[in-house]
């Protein structure tokens, strides 16, 4: 099993250890927007003992709970509870590199979600992606392998807003917000009117679940990203 230096100098962490994650993948989109809005990234990283190099070194691992705490810190520093959700929506509309292959090769929503489960698993290991379907309901679920003690408002909002926006963009006119059910620990970070109140279920789930009519699985799916 490959060993990669973690953020604390010479110590080594197994790549499969779910308590660690790649800060560049998790935090860079947020810190970029944080900087553009006047936030002090270096001070933020210092508060959470995250090396600045972690944002430019793809293989550097840092404590996942620390990354989640930094997300909450950014929103609090900016005074914007919906900070993470705004970044997530923009990423879903512009296109995320981790999704490009899945989107490029998918024909239907079901095809896309199946590819996501396989492809994302090769890039991150502190979450588990699941996709299931029955005659009554289809579900896409993200399970966190680490349970943190602090708030996850930004983390929850980022996950839900990103995937719901992505599904909406890919399905086009087929998408109906009244036909989708989101299960998550909190909706506090969701933008106003993002989904009808009846579409949200608050649960102690360690992650998120997005459920929708199984007929959507056969619908054409194209996020129409300008991928280069």
N, C-alpha and C positions, 0 to 999 in steps of 0.2 A: 504494500500500500504506500503510495507516494506521500512524503512528508514535506510540508511547506512552512517556512518561517512565519510565526504569527507576529502580532504587532508589538510584542514585548521582547524585542531583541533576539537573543540566541535561543530562546525556548522554541520548541517545535510542537506543532499540533497536527494531528491526523486530519487529512482532508475530509474524512467521513464524519468527523466530530460535529454534531448539529449545533453545539454551543458557539461555533465560530462561523463567520460568513465573510464574503469579500466586500469590504467597505466601498470599493470603487463601483461595484455593481449596484449596491443597495443605496448608497448615499450620494453619489456624484450628481444625478439629476436634481436632487433636492438642494445640494449645496450650491450648484450653479445658479438656480433660481433665487436661493437665499442671498447670494452675493449681489445679484442684479437688483434686489430689493433693499440693499443697504446693510445686509447682515454681515457680521464679522466672522468669517469661517474659521480663521486661525484661533480666535478666542473660543469659539464653539468646540473645536477639536481639542483644545487644551483643557477645557472644563471636563471633557469626557475621556481624556487621556488617550486620544486617537492620534497616531502620527499623521502629519500632513501627507507623507508619502503614500499613505493608504489610499488616497484618492487618485493616485496616478500609477499605482502598482497593482495590476490585475490579480496577481497571485498572493498578495498580502492578506492574511486573515486577521480579523479582529473579533472581539466578543460580540455576538449577535444582540444580546440584551443592551449593550452599550450603544449600538447603532440605533436601536429602537428608541432609547432614551434621547439620543441626539435629535431624532425626528421630532419628538415632543418639544424639545428645547427650541428648535427652529421656529415652530409655530408660535410658541409662547413668546419668544423674543420679538417676533414680527407683530404680535397681537392679532394673529389671523388663525382662527380655529380651523379654517378650511384650506390652509396652505397646502398640505399634502394632497388633498383631493384635486386642487387646481393643477398641480404638477402632474398628477396621474392622468387627468383628463387630457391634458396637452400631449402627454406621451402616447396615449391610446389613439389620438387623432393624427399624430405625426408619424407614428410607427416606432416600435421598440425593436432594436437589433435582435434581442433574444427570440422574437416572434417572427422574424422575416421569413425564414425557411418554411415554417408551418403555414403562414399566410400565403406564401407564394405557391405552395404545392397543394393547398386545400381547395376543394370544390364546394363542399357543404359545411355547415356549422359543425356537424358531428365529426366530419373529417378533420376540421381545424382543431377542435378540442382534443381529439385523440392524439394528434401530432404534438400538441402543446404538452400533454402529459408525458410523452416520451422525450421530447427535446429539452424541456426545461429541467427534467430530472438529471440530465447530463451536465447542467450548468450550476445548479444549486443543490445543497443537500440538507439545509436546515428547514425545509418545508417539503411536504409530500403532496403531489397533485393526484386527484382521483376524479374519474369520470364514470358515471353510471346512468343507466336508462332502463325504464320499464314502460309498460303500456300507459301508465298514468302520469309519470313525471321523469324528466331528465335532470341530472344535477352535475355541476362542476364544483369540486371542493378543493380548498387549499388547507391542509393541516399543518400547523406549526409543530416542529419536533421539539421545541423549547418553550416552556411556559414561563413567562416573566412576571415579576411581582408588581412592576410599575404599570402606569396607564399605557394603553395601546391605541388611543384614539386616532392618531395619525396613521399608524400601521393598518388599522382596520379600514379607514377611509380610503387609503391608497389602493389596497387590494380590491375592495368592492367597486370603487369608481373606475379604476382601470379596466377591470374585466367587463363590467356592465356597459361602459362606454364602448369598449371594443366590440362586444356582441351587438350592440345597437348600431354601430357604424357598419359592421359587416353584413347585418341582415337588412338594413335599410327599412323600407316600408313594412316589412313583415314584423318588425319589433313592436311589441305592445307593452308598455311599462306596467300595465295592470295584470299582465300574465306572468310576471316574474316575481319570485320570492327570494329575498336575500336574508340569510341567517348570519348574524355576527354578534360579537359582544356588545357593540354600541354603534349608534348611528350619529353620535355627536359631531363627528367631523365631516359628515356628508353635506354637500351644498344644499341650500334651501330648495325644496321642490325637486330634488334629484329623482326621487321615486315616491309614489303614493304611500301614505302611512301604512296602508294595508299590505304593502309589499315587503315590509320589514318585520323580521322576527328577532327579538333580542334573546340571546342564548349565551351560555357559558362556553360555547364552542371555542376551541383554541385555534382559531383560523376563521374561515368563512365558507359559506355554501351558497351557490346561486342555482336556483331551481326554475325550470321553465317547461312549457309544453313540449312533449317529445316530438311533435310534428315539426318543430323548428330544426331538428337535427338534419332533416332532408332538404331544408331550404338552402338556396345558393348563398354562399358567403364570400364577400370580398371587401376588405377594409379599404381598398383602393389607395394604398400608400404609394407614395412616389419613392420607391426603393431603388437606390443606386448601389 
